[in-house]
Amino acid sequence: MDKNEQPAEETRMPHTVTIEDTGERYTCAGEESLLSAMARLGRRGIPVGCRGGGCGVCKVEILSGEFGTRAMSRDHVDDSDRAAGRLLACRVYPASDMSLKVVGKLQKSVCRPDRPVSSVTPPVTR
Amino acid sequence: MAMTGVLRPGHAQVRVLDLEESVRFYRDVLGLVETGRDAQGRVYFKCWDERDHHSYVIRESDRAGIDFFGFRVLNTAELDRLEADLNAYGLATERIPAGEMLETGERVRFTLPSGHAIELYAEKTKVGNGIPLINPAPWSLQREHGIGPVRLDHALLYGPNVAEVQKIFTEVLGFYLVERVLTPDGNANAAIWLSCGQKVHDIAFAEYPEPGKLHHCSFLMESWDQVLRAGDIMSMNTVPVDIGPTRHGVTRGCTIYAWDPSGNRFETFFGGHLPYPDYETLTWTFDNFGQGLDYPQRKLHETFLTVVS
């Protein structure tokens, strides 16, 4: 965030977020997380999990843009993730227009054809 | 039923990403009673009607999840016996000195094949529930603060080797299997609900490839009305809700699942049937897991299977 700007202005301003994988764009205000704004796209299966940085299902890779973050679990975001901009969308708040790639569980949901979930993977996956 | 050995869930220690934000959540939204802080920076809570010093402890960490889940046992003789039985079964135990946790006696800790640390202890200071032991009122004003659950009821833990875990609880610790969900091939249990008394469960496990995961800690409400009121308070405070209010088929309990500010799921729970140790286990086939989880909606919510901390 540019220190010369008023944070209040910054948080009110809607930013445009581009999902590079699909070319989709959505708006996200600065006080809103990348995930909660993305969920408004209405696409089925966007994995909105704990929304607290603990479960790791909403991982994205930030390609460009300014942003702030809140705490997220090291189980899902280690130092190399952080250095590469691989963060949990529920804990990232935009301060400018941004572009991102979806990774992990989010990639499967965002990049697949928009159709109903037909089956659920059982918890036994060995 | 004469209860000896393991009596009840006694405490959970959960990791949070921001301590003070979490204290505000657990104290003012969930409505737990803060009972102490220790030199390690841990914050101790109890539910209003619990008599022991604490049942839920949080500590700040860079990882969410659960450190350990502990059970109160009848007395120190039972603690010694259970430790000997665990050792005879082939499980290593460790003694945590009295006082390491505030107002708590010596604890026996061991690690399950699911990767979870479990503790047994016999002594914790009784601080009471704010109601006299002579001619008690039915509740105190502490009940009216936040969601205000009655007690820490149970936990559901996710990890591998559930069959081994079941053997330890049933063959060594005196629990019995109340309900289970079969795997899709029907040859094993995908999830198990275990009781050490007459509650519908005191702890539950589901098979999951990653060890040591927390699915939820559950807090008991006094009525379905109180579960709905909990849902109101969650929404007033924009707490992220996972599932509910609804009723589980498994246990028959009424429920809301939601997440604390660090992504640790918790439950506000009411009801459930009352099993006895001689009752036959209730079995759910995997294709009926949806009804088991959410009986009215008959829906196997994907987050139930995939979102843990």
Contacts between the chains, C-beta under 8 A, distances in Angstrom:
chain1	res1	chain2	res2	distance
A	47	B	302	7.8
A	47	B	303	7.8
A	47	B	306	7.5
A	47	B	307	7.8
A	49	B	263	7.2
A	49	B	303	6.2
A	49	B	306	7.8
A	49	B	307	4.2
A	50	B	64	8.0
A	50	B	240	6.6
A	50	B	259	4.2
A	50	B	262	8.0
A	50	B	263	3.1
A	50	B	264	7.6
A	50	B	265	6.9
A	50	B	307	6.1
A	50	B	309	6.7
A	51	B	240	4.2
A	51	B	259	6.5
A	51	B	263	7.2
A	52	B	17	7.4
A	52	B	64	7.4
A	52	B	240	7.0
A	52	B	259	5.4
A	52	B	260	6.7
A	52	B	261	5.2
A	52	B	262	5.0
A	52	B	263	3.6
A	52	B	264	7.7
A	53	B	17	5.9
A	53	B	64	7.3
A	53	B	262	6.6
A	53	B	263	5.8
A	54	B	17	7.1
A	54	B	64	3.3
A	54	B	65	7.5
A	54	B	259	7.3
A	54	B	262	4.9
A	54	B	263	2.0
A	54	B	264	6.0
A	54	B	309	4.2
A	55	B	64	7.7
A	55	B	263	4.9
A	55	B	307	4.6
A	55	B	308	6.5
A	55	B	309	5.6
A	57	B	306	6.8
A	57	B	307	6.0
A	70	B	18	7.8
A	71	B	17	3.7
A	71	B	18	5.4
A	71	B	62	7.6
A	71	B	262	7.6
A	72	B	17	7.0
A	73	B	17	6.6
A	73	B	62	7.0
A	73	B	63	4.9
A	73	B	64	4.6
A	73	B	65	7.6
A	73	B	262	7.4
A	73	B	263	6.9
A	73	B	309	7.0
A	74	B	62	4.3
A	74	B	63	5.0
A	75	B	63	4.9
A	75	B	64	7.2
A	75	B	65	7.1
A	75	B	309	8.0
A	105	B	306	7.5
A	117	B	302	6.7
A	120	B	300	5.5
A	120	B	302	5.4
A	120	B	305	6.2
A	121	B	305	6.9
A	121	B	306	7.6
A	122	B	183	6.8
A	122	B	184	5.3
A	122	B	190	6.5
A	122	B	286	6.5
A	122	B	305	7.3
A	123	B	158	7.4
A	123	B	190	5.8
A	123	B	191	7.5
A	123	B	206	5.6
A	123	B	207	5.4
A	123	B	208	5.3
A	123	B	305	5.1
A	124	B	183	5.3
A	124	B	184	7.7
A	124	B	188	7.5
A	124	B	190	5.9
A	124	B	207	4.9
A	125	B	209	5.5
A	126	B	160	7.5
A	126	B	209	6.1
